[in-house]
């Protein structure tokens, strides 16, 4: 067992927090110039080239086992789940704020946990059920200022954006669920590299690669950041888990939605034309804290 070292694990976990918190903000800054499909396609291209090249060069890649008869159905389901997650998350950001997207996407690990209870026979502790209850209570509190419009359907675009983010959460939980079935015989990097290549091929007919010509210098920086974001964040996350307890890494990652909300508010105040910040009152912040605490309790489970 790897010895726990918070001096290594904590900075790596904070890098992951910062990268995941900035992801929707950077992505939203591109969606007025290029389509969600195009941005997603470029993310997959960059990840396929960089991750595929690195793992092939270091002889850590073995995709053949994912196509074995026993694993192929799980591979296809995991692939469809993550491709759905990437595309619907980017599409939903077109209609809602980055902070709102990060709050709603917290449903993803909860759906995965509940699916694991019903279909994998895992046990759910009372603390985890409390976490689910806190998330369920926190979501309407967070959107309290928008509830009348959402219930009446007056803000149909925002409602559509929320629906797409919920679909993204379901897609990610499907990926996580079927990945659990695969990991006994294959490594996570095998599955991810295969999905990166599948996304590159699948989204190409829907993407407009030449539309990036319209980007200014900031747009190009955002696109490069998005391309590198997944690899840096997941790399730091994996290294954090190797050097620190999973429960403490999970506790640190619970800061992601709050960090996105704070960064959105600061950027929205300093640069109003770039991004719209979610309108927040004290009830909204209470709801955000409830969602974050609920996600943390559900993720940590019986740990400390």
Secondary structure as UniProt FT lines:
FT   HELIX           6..30
FT   TURN            31..33
FT   HELIX           36..57
FT   TURN            58..59
FT   HELIX           64..67
FT   HELIX           69..93
FT   TURN            94..95
FT   HELIX           98..104
FT   TURN            105..106
FT   HELIX           107..119
FT   HELIX           126..142
FT   TURN            143..146
FT   HELIX           147..152
FT   HELIX           156..182
FT   TURN            183..185
FT   HELIX           188..204
FT   TURN            205..206
FT   HELIX           209..214
FT   HELIX           217..243
FT   HELIX           246..253
FT   TURN            254..255
FT   HELIX           256..270
FT   TURN            272..274
FT   HELIX           282..300
FT   TURN            301..302
//
